[in-house]
Amino acid sequence: MTISPEFPAPATAAVDFRTIDLRGRSLSLAALRAAVPRAQGQTMADAEEKVLDIISAVRGRGFAALAELAGRFDGVEQDHPRVPEQAIADALAGLDPAVRTALEESISRARKFADGQRPRNVDVELGDGAVVSQNWVPVARVGLYVPGGLAVYPSSVIMNVVPALAAGVESIALASPPQKEFGGLPHPTILAAAALLGITEVYAIGGAQAIAAFAYGAEGNAHGPALEPVDVVTGPGNIFVATAKRLVKGVVGIDSEAGTTEIAVLADDSAQPALVAADLVSQAEHDPKAASVLITDSEELVTAVRAELERQAGTTKHSARVREALSGPQSGAVLVDSLEQGIAACDAYAAEHLEIMTRDAAKVAARIRNAGAIFVGDYSPVSLGDYCAGSNHVLPTSGTAAFSSGLNVTTFLRAIQVINYSESALAEVSSHIVNLSRAEDLPAHGDAVTARFPETP
């Protein structure tokens, strides 16, 4: 997801959905990672200098810097970014009933899944009087970011808030970009979704500056209270948001570097071209830089999907945006020799969203190692996960799914180890501790144990 501006291609431009042919080649993991489609424009390294300046300004000047940035990026005047609680209540009162019903269903399903994710505490008895426990404890305060820009994302409010509530977080702040057409407040549907979830601390702050404000806080001014720093920052955004999260990691925890959306579809000749194309188009409409990738061993499927992309791109509402995304270097078809090579290509790409449209799709899905979320078969499109599957749509992008997880309840929990030994239990291992401390040339460690047993030689 993104809040970057749109630079549409002409509506009549053909979809240039390129093909990368890997057939007949035995490629290492590094070579596969280099071969799969990736964005070739601005990178996090390119954005880093600008984001560092934003972080420094917010850290040094708080709300004054945030007001300047709101004027520069969002075109609004701002004394204080805190959204009045009455505005949140009014947004819910004015919400389209059909949208409210849909949001409530999404919340219900997300809560059921999140409630099932919470890990159990563990007590392990290692001997008589020797107990080691692992207790899961929620962080005290979180900052949740919901992007704006080319679309409105009340679904991202749900995806951020529900697992935090399920984890037991007691202090939740939410930020979303100010909208000039709504008097400098976030979009009213965003505010309404926050109201449905009981969130009253909402800020009209966008982009990297929101991440900085959450990480470092801001002192109150004559127009409103302080924004207290948080322990964990979550939520998707554009490259500047993802870069800011990377730069403040260590000051706060983050979920993942969730940037501009991407979809990969692993398909064989049993796949329906119209469905494959529809799912590629669905993610391409997010942003001109969105990535839509087809991985298949069927040249005939590529031809059929390309024709469907041309047809569907011509009829969808955001045609120009879709055409640009599908024609970009981050999108295209990857032709492979076999399903085995296709699975390897999927793991190398490590997609945010990976759809499996093959024979025995569930068995194939079970073999995938790297993906933010896997959608199995013809009736599990990414759109389902975006809204009503119960799963979370805040997922790692740009290959980071190889080592990073999507947003979930454990994002907001810490595993604290508790050690509780009796005198006799410590005595049983005291000689081992002394011997290991001497082996590491840290004798005071052993002395801390023997000091408890002065009568023992």
C-alpha positions in Angstrom: 0.0 0.0 0.0 1.2 3.5 -0.6 0.5 7.2 -0.3 2.6 8.3 -3.3 1.1 10.5 -6.0 -0.2 8.9 -9.2 1.5 9.5 -12.6 -0.8 7.7 -14.9 0.1 6.5 -18.3 -2.3 7.4 -21.2 -5.5 5.4 -20.9 -5.1 4.0 -24.4 -1.6 2.6 -23.7 -1.3 -1.2 -24.2 -0.4 -3.3 -21.2 3.3 -4.3 -21.6 3.3 -7.3 -19.4 6.8 -8.6 -19.9 8.1 -12.2 -19.8 11.2 -13.5 -18.1 12.1 -16.9 -19.5 14.0 -19.1 -17.0 13.4 -22.3 -18.9 16.5 -24.4 -19.6 18.5 -22.7 -16.9 19.7 -24.1 -13.6 19.9 -21.1 -11.3 21.2 -20.6 -7.8 19.0 -18.9 -5.2 21.0 -15.7 -5.7 20.5 -15.9 -9.4 16.8 -16.5 -9.0 16.5 -13.5 -6.7 18.2 -11.4 -9.3 16.0 -12.8 -12.1 12.5 -12.3 -10.7 10.8 -8.9 -11.3 11.6 -6.1 -8.9 11.0 -2.4 -8.9 13.9 -0.5 -10.4 13.0 3.0 -9.4 13.4 4.6 -6.0 14.9 2.3 -3.3 15.1 2.6 0.4 18.6 3.8 0.0 17.4 6.7 -2.2 14.7 7.6 0.3 16.9 7.4 3.3 18.3 10.9 3.2 14.9 12.5 3.0 13.5 10.3 5.7 16.4 11.0 8.0 15.7 14.8 7.6 12.0 14.2 8.5 12.9 12.1 11.5 15.4 14.7 12.7 12.9 17.5 12.3 10.1 15.7 14.2 12.5 14.6 16.9 13.8 18.1 17.4 10.8 20.3 16.9 7.8 18.0 17.5 4.4 19.4 16.6 5.9 22.5 14.9 7.7 20.3 12.5 4.6 18.1 12.0 2.6 21.2 11.1 5.2 22.3 8.5 5.2 18.8 7.0 1.4 18.7 6.9 1.5 21.9 4.9 4.2 20.7 2.5 2.9 17.2 1.8 -0.8 17.3 2.5 -1.7 21.0 1.8 -3.3 21.6 5.2 -2.8 24.0 8.0 -2.4 22.4 11.4 -2.1 23.6 15.0 -2.3 20.2 16.5 -2.8 16.8 14.8 -5.0 15.2 17.5 -8.4 14.4 16.0 -11.3 15.5 18.3 -13.3 12.7 19.8 -16.5 14.3 18.5 -15.2 14.1 14.9 -14.6 10.4 15.4 -18.1 9.9 16.7 -19.6 12.0 13.9 -17.8 9.9 11.3 -19.4 6.8 12.7 -22.8 8.4 12.8 -22.5 9.3 9.1 -21.1 6.0 7.9 -22.9 4.2 5.1 -24.9 1.4 6.8 -23.7 -1.2 4.2 -20.1 -0.2 4.8 -20.6 -0.4 8.5 -22.1 -3.9 8.2 -19.1 -5.0 6.1 -16.6 -3.5 8.5 -18.3 -5.2 11.4 -18.1 -8.6 9.6 -14.5 -8.0 8.9 -13.8 -7.1 12.6 -15.7 -10.2 13.8 -13.6 -12.6 11.6 -10.4 -10.8 12.4 -11.1 -11.1 16.1 -11.7 -14.8 15.9 -8.5 -15.5 14.1 -6.5 -13.1 16.4 -8.0 -14.7 19.5 -6.8 -18.1 18.3 -3.2 -16.8 17.8 -2.3 -15.9 21.3 0.4 -18.3 22.5 0.1 -20.0 25.8 2.4 -19.5 28.8 4.7 -22.4 29.6 6.1 -23.7 32.9 8.9 -26.2 32.7 10.0 -28.1 35.8 13.7 -29.0 35.4 14.1 -30.6 38.8 12.7 -30.5 42.3 12.3 -26.8 43.0 13.7 -25.7 39.6 11.1 -24.0 37.4 11.6 -21.9 34.3 8.6 -20.2 32.7 7.9 -18.3 29.6 5.1 -15.7 29.9 3.7 -13.7 27.1 3.2 -10.1 28.1 1.7 -7.3 25.9 3.7 -4.1 25.2 2.3 -1.1 27.0 1.7 1.2 24.1 1.5 0.9 20.3 1.3 3.3 17.3 -0.7 2.1 14.3 -0.3 3.7 10.9 -3.0 3.6 8.2 -2.1 5.0 4.8 -4.0 7.4 2.6 -3.2 8.6 -0.9 -4.8 6.9 -3.9 -7.3 4.9 -1.8 -9.0 4.8 1.6 -8.1 1.9 3.9 -10.5 1.4 6.8 -9.6 -2.3 6.4 -6.1 -1.4 7.6 -7.6 0.1 10.8 -9.0 -3.3 11.5 -5.8 -5.2 10.6 -3.8 -3.0 12.9 -6.1 -2.6 15.9 -7.7 -6.1 16.2 -4.5 -8.0 17.0 -3.3 -5.3 19.3 -6.5 -5.6 21.3 -6.3 -9.4 21.2 -2.8 -9.1 22.7 -4.1 -7.0 25.5 -2.4 -3.7 24.6 -3.9 -1.0 26.8 -2.7 2.2 25.1 -3.3 2.4 21.3 -2.7 5.5 19.1 -3.6 5.6 15.4 -2.3 7.9 12.7 -3.5 8.5 9.1 -2.7 11.4 6.7 -4.7 14.6 6.9 -7.1 15.1 4.0 -7.5 18.7 2.7 -11.1 17.9 1.5 -12.1 16.8 5.0 -10.8 19.9 6.8 -7.4 18.5 7.6 -8.7 15.3 9.3 -8.2 11.7 8.1 -10.8 10.3 5.8 -14.1 9.9 7.7 -14.3 6.2 6.9 -10.9 5.8 8.7 -12.3 7.6 11.7 -15.5 5.5 11.6 -13.5 2.3 11.6 -11.5 3.5 14.6 -14.8 4.4 16.4 -16.1 0.8 15.8 -13.1 -0.5 17.5 -13.1 1.9 20.4 -10.0 3.9 19.4 -10.2 7.5 20.5 -6.5 8.6 20.2 -6.2 9.4 16.5 -3.8 11.7 14.8 -3.9 13.4 11.4 -0.3 12.6 10.5 1.0 11.0 7.4 4.1 9.3 6.0 7.5 9.0 7.6 6.6 11.9 10.0 3.9 9.7 11.6 6.5 6.9 12.2 8.9 9.4 13.7 6.2 10.9 16.0 5.3 7.5 17.3 8.9 6.6 17.9 10.0 9.8 19.6 6.8 11.4 20.8 6.1 15.2 20.8 5.6 17.6 23.7 2.2 19.2 24.0 1.6 22.8 22.9 -1.1 25.4 23.5 -3.4 23.6 21.2 -3.3 20.1 22.5 -1.6 17.4 24.7 1.7 15.6 24.2 1.9 12.6 21.9 3.6 10.0 24.1 6.1 7.7 22.4 5.1 4.1 21.8 6.8 0.7 22.1 5.8 -0.8 18.8 4.9 0.8 15.4 2.9 -1.2 12.8 1.2 -0.6 9.5 1.7 -0.5 5.8 2.7 2.5 3.6 4.9 3.7 0.8 8.7 3.5 0.5 9.1 6.5 2.8 7.0 4.8 5.5 8.9 1.5 5.1 12.2 3.4 5.3 11.2 5.3 8.4 10.2 2.0 10.1 13.6 0.6 9.2 15.4 3.6 10.6 13.6 3.7 13.9 13.8 0.0 14.5 15.7 -0.4 17.7 14.1 2.7 19.2 10.8 0.9 18.8 9.7 -2.5 17.6 8.1 -2.8 14.1 6.0 -5.4 12.5 7.7 -5.5 9.1 8.8 -3.3 6.3 5.4 -3.3 4.6 5.6 -1.2 1.5 3.9 -1.0 -1.9 1.7 -4.0 -2.5 2.7 -7.1 -4.5 1.1 -10.3 -5.7 2.6 -13.4 -7.2 0.5 -16.2 -8.8 1.9 -19.7 -9.2 -0.2 -21.4 -11.8 -0.1 -24.4 -14.2 -2.1 -25.1 -17.3 -5.2 -25.9 -15.2 -5.6 -22.3 -14.1 -8.3 -20.1 -15.5 -6.7 -17.1 -17.3 -9.6 -14.7 -16.5 -9.2 -15.4 -12.7 -5.4 -15.1 -12.8 -5.7 -11.8 -14.6 -8.5 -10.5 -12.3 -6.3 -11.1 -9.3 -3.2 -9.4 -10.9 -5.4 -6.4 -11.8 -6.9 -6.2 -8.3 -3.5 -5.5 -6.7 -2.3 -3.4 -9.6 -5.0 -0.9 -8.9 -3.4 0.0 -5.5 -0.6 2.0 -7.0 1.4 2.5 -10.3 4.4 0.9 -8.5 2.4 -2.2 -7.4 3.9 -5.5 -8.4 1.9 -8.2 -10.2 3.8 -11.4 -11.1 2.7 -14.6 -12.8 5.0 -17.7 -12.3 4.1 -20.6 -14.6 5.3 -23.5 -16.7 2.6 -22.9 -19.3 3.5 -20.6 -22.2 -0.1 -20.9 -23.4 -1.4 -19.6 -20.0 0.9 -16.5 -20.3 -0.5 -15.7 -23.7 -4.1 -16.1 -22.4 -3.5 -14.1 -19.3 -1.8 -11.3 -21.2 -4.9 -11.0 -23.4 -7.1 -11.0 -20.3 -5.0 -8.3 -18.7 -5.4 -6.1 -21.8 -9.2 -6.6 -21.7 -9.7 -6.2 -18.0 -7.3 -3.2 -17.7 -9.4 -1.5 -20.3 -12.6 -1.8 -18.3 -11.6 -1.3 -14.7 -12.1 2.1 -13.0 -8.4 2.9 -12.4 -7.3 1.8 -15.9 -4.3 4.1 -16.2 -2.9 3.2 -12.8 -3.4 -0.5 -13.5 -1.8 -0.3 -17.0 1.2 1.4 -15.5 1.7 -1.1 -12.7 1.3 -4.1 -15.0 3.8 -2.6 -17.5 6.4 -1.7 -14.9 9.7 -3.6 -14.3 8.2 -4.9 -11.0 5.6 -6.9 -12.9 5.6 -9.6 -15.5 5.4 -13.4 -16.2 8.1 -15.8 -15.2 8.3 -18.9 -17.4 9.7 -22.0 -15.7 10.4 -25.5 -16.8 8.4 -27.2 -14.1 6.4 -26.8 -10.9 9.6 -27.5 -9.0 11.3 -24.6 -10.5 8.2 -22.5 -10.0 8.2 -23.2 -6.3 11.9 -22.3 -6.2 11.1 -19.0 -8.0 8.3 -18.3 -5.5 10.6 -18.8 -2.6 13.2 -16.5 -4.2 10.6 -13.8 -4.8 9.1 -14.2 -1.3 5.8 -12.5 -2.3 3.7 -10.4 0.1 0.7 -12.3 -1.4 1.1 -15.6 -3.1 -1.8 -17.3 -4.9 -1.6 -21.0 -5.8 -3.7 -21.9 -8.8 -2.4 -25.4 -9.7 -3.6 -28.9 -9.5 -3.5 -30.1 -5.9 -3.1 -26.5 -4.8 -3.1 -27.3 -1.1 -0.2 -29.7 -1.4 1.7 -27.2 -3.4 1.0 -24.4 -0.9 2.4 -26.6 1.9 5.8 -26.7 0.1 6.2 -22.9 0.0 8.7 -21.6 2.5 8.7 -17.8 1.8 5.5 -15.7 1.6 3.6 -13.2 3.6 0.3 -15.0 3.1 -0.6 -17.9 0.8 -4.0 -18.1 -0.9 -5.0 -21.6 -2.0 -7.1 -22.4 -5.0 -9.6 -20.5 -7.2 -11.8 -19.4 -4.3 -9.2 -17.7 -2.1 -8.3 -14.5 -3.9 -6.1 -11.9 -2.3 -9.1 -9.6 -2.1 -10.6 -12.1 0.4 -7.5 -11.6 2.6 -7.7 -7.8 2.1 -11.1 -7.6 3.7 -12.9 -10.6 5.2 -10.8 -13.8 5.4 -10.0 -13.2 9.0 -6.3 -13.1 8.2 -4.2 -9.9 8.3 -3.3 -7.9 5.3 -0.3 -6.0 6.8 2.4 -8.2 5.3 6.1 -8.0 4.4 7.1 -6.8 0.9 10.2 -6.6 -1.3 11.4 -10.0 -0.5 11.4 -9.5 3.3 8.9 -12.3 3.7 11.9 -14.6 3.6 12.7 -13.6 7.2 9.7 -11.5 8.4 6.1 -12.3 9.4 2.9 -10.5 8.7 1.2 -8.5 11.5 -0.2 -10.8 14.1 -0.9 -11.0 17.9 2.7 -11.9 18.8 3.8 -8.6 17.1 2.4 -6.9 20.3 3.7 -9.4 22.8 7.0 -10.1 24.5 8.1 -13.5 25.8 9.5 -12.9 29.2 11.4 -15.8 30.8 10.9 -16.3 34.6 13.5 -18.3 36.6 12.4 -19.6 40.0 14.9 -21.9 41.7 14.9 -23.1 45.3 18.0 -23.3 47.5 18.4 -27.0 46.9 17.8 -26.6 43.2 20.5 -24.0 42.9 22.9 -26.1 45.0 22.4 -29.0 42.6 23.9 -27.0 39.6 26.2 -24.7 41.6 29.4 -26.6 40.7 28.6 -26.5 37.0 28.1 -22.8 37.2 31.4 -22.3 39.0 33.2 -24.5 36.4 31.7 -22.7 33.4 32.4 -19.3 34.9 36.1 -20.2 35.3 36.2 -21.6 31.8 35.0 -18.2 30.5 37.3 -16.3 32.8 34.4 -14.7 34.6 35.0 -16.0 38.2 32.7 -13.5 39.8 29.8 -15.2 38.2 30.7 -18.4 40.1 31.3 -16.4 43.3 27.7 -15.0 43.1 26.6 -18.6 43.5 29.0 -19.8 46.2 28.3 -16.7 48.2 24.9 -18.3 48.8 26.4 -21.4 50.3 29.2 -20.2 52.7 29.3 -23.5 54.6 30.0 -25.5 51.5 33.7 -26.0 50.5 
